[in-house]
Amino acid sequence: MRKNDCMSNEDPFADQRLVRDIHRQPEAAVSAGTWPASIPAIDQILSSGLELGPGVTFLVGENGSGKSTLIEAVAAAYGLGPEGGTIHSAHETRPTESPLGDWIRLTRRPGAPRWGFFLRAETMHGYYTFQDSLQGGADFHSMSHGESFLAVVETYLSRPGFYCLDEPEAALSFSSTLALIGSFADLVANGSQVLCATHSPVLASLPGATIYELSDTGIERAEWEDLDLVTHWRSYLDTPQRYLRHILD
C-alpha cells in the first residue's frame, strides 16, 4: 500500500492522527535481500510506505510475515522501550531488535501528544521485573498472566497517545479479549491511535478498525470477513476433523 502523499496540500492540523504513515529514512543504507528487508511486507513498506488509519490499525498474517518486526520497529522509531514500556522505559535484557527501527521514519501530527506504550507479549515478564525495581510500581508478578496484561492496559493505556501492541491476546481468555476490545474503543474515543499485531479473529473484529494482511506477496488492506485468519477459524470450528485428520492420521 502506498502512503498518502497529498498531506502537503492540506491543513496539517486537519488530520487528527498522531502518526500518519511509516516510510523509509532517505539516508538509510538498506542492502537488498538482507533481513528484515528480505521479508516481502517489509520490503514493500520500505519501497512504498504504509499509511496508518485513524483509531486502531491491525496487522495480521502468518508467523514470519513481519508483523512483530514491524511493530517493534515502529515502537522504537516512536521512542518507546524496545522490550516494552513507555517513552521513559530504559530497561533492557538482551538486544535482539532488527535494524528496521533505524531504517524507518514516522510522519507525526504537529503538536501531537508524545505519550505512548509498547506492549510486547514475549518480554512482559522482564518489564514486570523492571517495574518491581521502581518505588511505587505495580506488582504485576502477583497477578495471573491474563490479569497482568489487562492491568497494564488499564494502567498505561488510558490517556491520549500512540500505542503499539504485539499479540496482546496471547495471555487473554475469550472474555478478556472482549474486554480489550472495549479498551481499544475507549482509546479511539479519547483520540488515541493503536497499532496492533494479532492472530485473534476476535480482536481484529473491532468495528471501524483498519486491517492490513501480511503475506509472502507483501502487505495489503483487507476486510475482516475476507481475512485468511477468519476463514480458517470458521472452517476449523465448524468441522475440526477436516484439519485434524491430516495431523493425527
C-alpha positions in Angstrom: 0.0 0.0 0.0 1.3 3.4 -0.9 1.4 6.2 1.7 -0.7 9.3 1.2 1.5 11.9 -0.4 -1.1 14.7 -0.5 -0.6 16.0 3.0 1.5 18.9 1.9 -1.5 20.5 0.2 -3.8 20.2 3.2 -4.1 21.9 6.6 -1.6 19.9 8.7 -3.9 20.2 11.7 -7.0 18.9 9.9 -5.8 15.3 10.2 -6.0 14.2 13.8 -4.0 11.0 13.5 -1.0 11.1 15.9 1.1 9.0 13.4 0.1 9.3 9.8 2.4 7.0 8.0 5.6 4.9 8.1 8.2 5.4 5.4 11.9 4.8 4.8 14.5 7.1 6.1 16.0 8.7 2.9 19.6 8.2 4.2 19.0 4.6 5.4 21.6 2.2 4.0 19.5 -0.9 3.3 21.1 -3.8 1.4 18.6 -5.5 -0.9 17.8 -9.1 0.2 19.1 -8.7 3.7 16.9 -9.4 6.7 14.4 -7.9 7.5 14.3 -6.2 4.1 14.0 -9.7 2.7 10.5 -10.1 4.2 8.1 -9.2 1.4 5.8 -6.9 3.5 8.8 -5.1 5.0 10.4 -4.6 1.5 7.1 -3.2 0.3 6.9 -0.7 3.2 10.5 0.4 2.6 9.7 1.0 -1.1 6.2 2.5 -0.9 5.5 3.4 2.8 2.4 2.4 4.8 -0.4 4.7 5.9 -1.9 4.1 9.3 -5.6 4.5 9.8 -7.2 6.6 12.5 -8.0 4.8 15.7 -6.9 1.2 15.6 -4.8 -0.5 12.8 -4.4 -4.2 13.0 -1.6 -6.3 11.3 -2.5 -9.9 10.7 -0.7 -12.7 8.9 1.2 -16.0 9.4 4.3 -16.4 11.7 7.3 -14.9 9.9 5.3 -12.5 7.8 6.9 -9.5 9.5 4.1 -8.3 11.9 6.2 -8.3 15.1 9.3 -7.0 13.3 7.3 -4.0 12.1 5.6 -3.3 15.4 8.9 -3.4 17.2 10.5 -1.0 14.7 7.6 1.4 14.8 7.7 1.4 18.6 11.4 2.1 18.5 11.0 4.9 15.9 8.4 6.5 18.2 10.8 6.4 21.1 9.2 3.5 23.2 11.2 1.0 25.1 12.3 -1.8 22.7 11.3 -4.5 25.2 8.1 -2.9 26.2 7.1 0.1 28.2 6.6 3.9 27.8 8.8 6.6 26.3 10.5 6.7 29.7 11.3 3.0 29.9 15.0 2.1 29.7 15.2 -1.5 30.8 16.9 -4.0 28.5 17.9 -7.6 29.0 19.3 -8.8 25.6 19.3 -6.7 22.5 17.5 -8.6 19.7 15.9 -5.8 17.8 16.2 -5.7 14.0 17.8 -2.6 12.3 14.4 -1.7 10.8 13.7 0.9 13.5 16.7 2.8 12.2 15.5 2.5 8.6 12.1 4.0 9.0 10.6 7.4 9.9 7.1 8.2 11.2 5.1 11.2 10.0 3.6 12.7 13.1 0.9 15.3 13.5 2.3 18.6 14.5 1.9 19.1 18.3 0.6 15.6 18.8 0.9 14.1 22.4 4.2 12.3 23.0 2.7 9.7 25.4 2.7 6.0 24.3 3.3 2.4 25.4 4.7 -0.7 23.8 3.1 -4.0 25.0 5.3 -6.8 23.7 3.9 -10.1 24.8 7.2 -12.0 24.8 9.0 -9.6 27.0 6.4 -8.5 29.5 7.9 -10.7 32.3 11.1 -8.6 32.1 9.0 -5.4 32.1 7.2 -6.5 35.3 10.6 -7.1 37.0 11.7 -3.7 35.9 8.6 -2.2 37.4 9.3 -4.1 40.7 12.6 -2.2 40.9 10.8 1.1 40.9 9.3 2.6 44.0 5.5 2.5 43.8 5.5 0.3 40.8 2.5 -2.1 40.4 3.1 -5.7 41.4 2.3 -7.3 38.1 4.1 -10.5 39.0 1.5 -11.2 41.7 -1.3 -11.4 39.1 -2.2 -14.1 36.7 -0.8 -13.8 33.1 -4.1 -12.5 31.7 -4.8 -10.3 34.7 -1.4 -8.6 34.4 -1.9 -7.8 30.7 -5.3 -6.2 31.4 -3.8 -4.3 34.4 -1.1 -2.9 32.1 -3.7 -1.8 29.7 -5.8 -0.1 32.5 -2.6 1.5 34.0 -0.8 2.7 30.9 -3.2 2.8 28.0 -5.7 5.3 29.4 -4.7 8.8 28.1 -4.4 10.1 24.6 -1.3 8.6 23.0 0.2 6.2 20.4 0.1 2.5 21.5 1.9 -0.4 19.9 0.8 -3.9 20.9 2.3 -7.2 19.8 -0.1 -10.1 20.1 -1.7 -8.9 23.3 -4.3 -11.7 23.1 -1.5 -14.2 23.9 -2.4 -14.1 27.6 -6.1 -13.5 27.3 -9.2 -15.7 27.5 -12.2 -15.1 25.2 -13.9 -12.8 27.7 -10.7 -10.9 28.4 -10.1 -10.4 24.7 -13.6 -8.8 24.5 -12.6 -6.6 27.5 -9.5 -5.5 25.5 -11.8 -4.6 22.5 -13.7 -2.3 24.9 -10.4 -0.7 26.0 -9.5 -0.1 22.4 -12.8 1.6 21.8 -12.2 3.8 24.8 -8.8 4.8 23.3 -10.3 5.6 20.0 -12.8 7.8 21.8 -10.1 9.8 23.5 -8.2 10.5 20.3 -5.5 7.8 20.8 -4.1 5.7 18.0 -3.2 1.9 18.2 -1.0 -0.3 16.0 -1.6 -3.9 17.0 -0.3 -7.2 15.6 -2.6 -10.1 16.3 -3.6 -13.7 15.5 -7.0 -13.3 17.0 -10.1 -13.0 14.8 -12.0 -11.8 17.8 -9.7 -8.9 18.5 -9.5 -8.0 14.8 -13.3 -7.7 14.6 -13.3 -4.3 16.3 -15.7 -2.1 14.2 -14.0 0.7 12.3 -10.5 -0.7 12.5 -8.1 -0.6 9.6 -6.7 -4.1 8.8 -3.5 -4.9 6.9 -2.8 -8.5 6.0 0.9 -9.5 5.6 1.8 -12.5 3.4 4.5 -13.9 1.2 3.4 -11.4 -1.5 3.6 -8.3 0.6 1.1 -6.2 2.6 -2.4 -5.1 1.6 -5.5 -3.6 3.1 -8.2 -6.2 3.9 -11.7 -6.5 5.3 -12.2 -8.6 8.4 -14.6 -11.2 6.8 -12.1 -11.7 4.0 -9.1 -12.5 6.2 -7.5 -15.9 5.9 -7.4 -15.8 9.7 -11.2 -15.6 9.9 -11.8 -18.1 7.1 -9.6 -20.8 8.7 -11.0 -20.4 12.2 -14.6 -20.5 10.9 -13.8 -23.6 8.9 -12.0 -25.3 11.8 -14.7 -24.6 14.4 -17.4 -25.9 12.0 -15.6 -29.2 11.3 -12.3 -29.7 13.3 -11.9 -33.2 11.8 -11.2 -31.8 8.4 -8.0 -30.4 9.7 -7.1 -32.9 12.4 -7.2 -35.9 10.1 -4.2 -34.6 8.3 -2.3 -34.0 11.5 -3.3 -37.1 13.5 -3.6 -39.8 10.9 
